[in-house]
Amino acid sequence: MSWMRVDDDLIDHPKWIAIMTHARAVTKDRAAARQLAGDAVLVWLGTLVWGCRVNCDGIVPEDAAAKIAPRVYLTEDEYLDAAPLLVKAGLWHKLPKSRGGPGWEIHDFADYQKGKGQVQLEQTREARKKALYRTVEGRRVLAAVKDRDRDHCRYCWTQVSWKARRGGRAGTIDHVDPDGPNSVENCVVSCKSCNSVKGGLTPEEAEMPLREPFFGEHIPDQPDETVSVRDLFANDSRSIRAGGSGRARSGRNGSGGAGSGDEIPEGDRAAEPPAPPTPTDDEFTGVDG
């Protein structure tokens, strides 16, 4: 499905206002002029929608009137009567026979709407994207990419969230070559922010160099793949606790504790566990006493 784009200043544009001016030139009856101008607006809108749907590149053959008119609640004759107003206003141009006439060409269609080639390219990319999630082979590629990239964006190394649907950290899969296949080599994990900026460009075109996977040669003392970031932080925390001086113990009067160079009073020392009994020679030889 493609979308059409319309300038939000359209209703104040001189060409739009000219529709009513030319309608009044056709008939002096105000009600009839308003009706004719309204028909012209419906013809312009309905034809633009039809043109975007069928990827006409702005070319409207005259026989398309029979298809479009009923969709905008007009007869074919009403459509053909209103079309000249659009030509006079400059919103349409008459199509010569050398270019496929009789018919019309929508003014500046290519400047505002997507061409046939662009629409077909986007449809191909959308079909490939759906195949990545809906086919068995696509799911295998998806799992391999996530396992390799460890849920980190290959463009900024941000840790993505696959549960999020909105926000810059939402996890997505990006095709390095926008027109390339669904392969492990061509697919990478990307945060939504980077994917939106890159769009349908290559990393070179977007000036977004592709980084190595998060666990790669760029990280010194690379851990084994089974070690997670959480485990690394936990190990560091245990090392800090083991090498620290510990809390100072408070004295009985609450006025302070023993420092590292002070001797702890005998009564405050923790009782050491008793040493295990020394086995006798009989126990070693298994001889009963």
C-alpha positions in Angstrom: 0.0 0.0 0.0 1.3 3.4 -1.0 0.4 6.8 0.4 -0.2 10.1 -1.3 1.1 13.4 -0.1 -0.7 16.7 -0.2 0.7 20.2 0.7 -1.0 21.5 3.9 -1.1 24.9 2.2 -3.1 23.6 -0.7 -6.4 25.3 0.1 -4.7 28.7 0.1 -2.7 28.1 -3.1 -3.7 30.4 -6.0 -4.3 27.4 -8.3 -6.8 26.0 -5.9 -8.6 29.3 -5.5 -8.6 29.6 -9.3 -11.0 26.6 -9.5 -13.9 28.7 -8.3 -12.8 31.6 -10.6 -13.0 29.4 -13.7 -16.3 27.8 -12.5 -17.9 31.2 -12.3 -16.6 31.9 -15.8 -18.5 28.8 -17.1 -21.8 29.8 -15.4 -23.2 32.9 -13.8 -25.4 30.9 -11.5 -23.6 30.9 -8.1 -25.1 27.6 -7.0 -24.2 25.9 -10.3 -20.7 27.4 -10.1 -20.2 26.0 -6.5 -21.4 22.6 -7.7 -19.0 22.6 -10.6 -16.1 23.7 -8.5 -17.0 21.0 -5.9 -17.0 18.4 -8.7 -13.6 19.6 -9.8 -12.2 19.2 -6.3 -13.6 15.6 -6.1 -12.2 14.8 -9.5 -8.7 16.1 -8.5 -8.7 14.2 -5.2 -10.2 11.0 -6.5 -7.8 10.9 -9.5 -4.8 11.6 -7.3 -5.7 8.7 -5.0 -6.3 6.4 -8.0 -3.0 7.5 -9.5 -1.0 6.7 -6.4 -2.7 3.3 -6.0 -2.0 2.2 -9.6 1.4 3.8 -9.8 0.5 5.9 -12.9 3.4 8.3 -12.6 0.9 11.2 -13.0 -0.5 10.1 -16.3 -4.4 9.8 -16.4 -5.9 8.4 -19.6 -9.3 9.7 -20.5 -11.0 6.3 -20.2 -10.0 6.2 -16.5 -12.9 8.6 -15.9 -15.3 5.7 -16.1 -13.5 4.0 -13.2 -12.8 7.0 -11.0 -16.1 8.9 -11.3 -18.3 6.4 -9.4 -15.8 6.4 -6.5 -16.2 10.1 -5.9 -20.0 10.0 -6.4 -20.0 11.6 -9.9 -21.2 10.5 -13.3 -18.7 10.1 -16.1 -20.1 13.2 -17.8 -19.7 15.2 -14.5 -16.1 14.1 -14.3 -15.4 15.1 -17.9 -17.1 18.5 -17.4 -15.1 19.3 -14.3 -11.7 18.2 -15.7 -11.2 21.3 -17.9 -11.4 23.5 -14.8 -8.4 21.7 -13.4 -6.5 22.3 -16.6 -7.3 26.0 -16.6 -6.3 26.3 -13.0 -2.9 24.6 -13.7 -3.5 21.6 -11.5 -3.6 19.3 -14.6 -2.2 19.5 -18.1 -3.7 18.1 -21.3 -1.9 15.0 -22.4 -0.9 15.1 -26.1 -1.4 12.0 -28.4 2.3 11.7 -28.7 2.4 10.8 -24.9 -0.6 8.6 -24.8 -3.5 11.1 -25.1 -6.3 11.9 -24.9 -6.0 12.3 -21.2 -4.3 14.5 -18.6 -1.1 14.7 -16.6 -1.2 15.7 -12.9 1.0 18.8 -12.3 4.2 18.1 -10.3 3.2 14.6 -9.6 6.8 13.3 -9.4 7.7 16.1 -6.9 5.2 15.1 -4.3 4.3 11.4 -5.0 6.4 8.3 -5.3 7.1 7.0 -8.8 6.3 3.5 -10.0 9.9 2.3 -9.5 10.1 3.6 -5.9 6.8 2.0 -5.0 7.8 -1.3 -6.4 11.2 -1.2 -4.7 9.5 -0.5 -1.3 7.0 -3.3 -1.9 9.9 -5.7 -2.6 11.7 -4.7 0.6 8.5 -5.0 2.6 7.9 -8.6 1.3 11.5 -9.5 2.1 11.1 -8.1 5.6 7.9 -10.2 6.2 9.7 -13.3 5.0 12.4 -12.7 7.6 9.8 -13.1 10.4 7.3 -15.5 8.8 9.3 -18.2 7.1 11.4 -21.0 8.7 14.6 -20.0 6.9 14.0 -16.3 7.9 13.6 -17.2 11.6 16.8 -19.2 11.5 18.6 -16.1 10.1 17.0 -14.0 12.8 18.1 -16.2 15.6 21.7 -16.4 14.3 21.9 -12.6 13.9 20.6 -12.0 17.5 23.0 -14.6 18.9 26.0 -13.1 17.1 25.2 -9.4 17.9 24.2 -10.1 21.5 21.3 -7.7 21.5 23.5 -4.7 20.8 23.1 -2.2 17.9 25.9 -2.7 15.3 25.9 1.1 14.6 26.1 2.5 18.1 26.5 -0.5 20.5 23.4 0.5 22.4 21.8 -2.5 24.1 18.4 -2.9 22.5 15.1 -4.1 24.0 13.1 -6.6 21.9 10.1 -6.1 24.1 9.9 -2.3 23.4 7.8 -1.2 20.4 8.5 2.5 20.8 11.5 4.6 21.7 15.1 4.7 20.3 16.2 1.5 22.1 13.6 -0.7 20.6 15.2 -3.6 18.8 15.1 -4.0 15.0 16.8 -5.9 12.3 18.5 -3.9 9.6 19.6 -4.9 6.2 23.2 -3.6 5.6 22.5 -3.6 1.9 18.9 -2.4 1.6 18.4 -4.4 -1.5 20.4 -7.4 -0.3 19.1 -10.8 0.8 17.8 -12.1 4.1 21.2 -13.6 5.2 23.3 -13.6 8.3 25.9 -11.6 6.5 23.5 -8.9 5.4 21.4 -8.6 8.6 22.4 -6.9 11.8 20.8 -5.9 15.1 20.0 -2.2 15.1 18.3 0.1 17.6 15.2 1.9 16.2 17.0 5.3 16.3 19.9 4.1 14.0 17.6 2.2 11.7 15.4 5.3 11.2 18.4 7.5 10.4 20.0 4.9 8.0 16.7 4.2 6.3 17.1 2.7 2.8 20.7 3.7 2.5 24.0 1.7 2.8 26.3 2.4 5.8 28.6 4.4 3.4 25.7 6.5 2.0 24.4 7.2 5.5 27.9 7.8 6.9 27.2 5.2 9.6 30.1 2.7 9.7 29.2 -0.8 10.7 30.8 -1.8 13.9 32.0 -5.2 14.9 29.7 -7.4 17.1 29.7 -6.1 20.7 31.8 -9.1 21.9 34.6 -8.7 19.4 38.4 -8.2 19.1 38.0 -4.5 20.1 37.3 -5.6 23.7 40.5 -6.4 25.7 40.6 -9.7 27.5 37.6 -10.9 25.6 35.6 -13.4 27.9 34.3 -16.7 26.8 31.0 -16.4 24.8 29.1 -18.0 27.7 30.0 -15.2 30.1 27.5 -12.4 30.2 28.0 -8.7 31.0 26.0 -9.2 34.2 28.5 -11.9 35.3 31.4 -9.7 34.6 30.1 -6.9 36.8 29.2 -9.4 39.5 32.8 -10.7 39.5 34.2 -7.2 39.7 32.0 -6.4 42.6 33.1 -9.5 44.5 36.7 -8.7 43.9 36.2 -5.2 45.2 34.5 -6.5 48.4 37.3 -9.1 48.9 40.1 -6.6 48.6 38.4 -3.8 50.7 39.1 -3.0 54.3 35.6 -3.8 55.5 33.5 -1.8 57.9 35.0 -0.6 61.2 33.5 -2.2 64.2 32.0 0.0 66.8 33.3 -0.1 70.4 31.0 -0.9 73.3 30.7 2.8 74.1 29.9 3.7 70.5 32.8 6.1 70.3 34.6 4.5 67.4 36.0 1.3 66.0 39.3 -0.4 65.7 41.4 0.9 62.9 43.6 -1.2 60.6 46.6 -0.6 62.9 44.8 -1.1 66.3 44.7 -4.3 68.2 41.2 -5.7 68.8 40.5 -6.4 72.5 40.5 -10.1 73.4 36.8 -10.0 74.4 35.7 -8.7 71.1 37.6 -11.2 69.0 35.4 -13.8 67.2 35.9 -17.3 68.5 37.9 -19.4 66.1 36.5 -22.8 65.3 38.2 -25.7 67.0 40.9 -27.6 65.0 39.9 -31.0 63.8 41.4 -33.9 65.9 44.7 -35.4 64.6 44.1 -39.0 63.4 46.1 -41.8 65.2 48.2 -44.5 63.6 45.5 -47.0 64.3 43.0 -44.9 62.3 45.3 -44.8 59.3 45.8 -48.6 59.4 42.2 -49.4 60.2 43.2 -51.4 63.3 40.6 -51.4 66.2 41.9 -50.4 69.6 
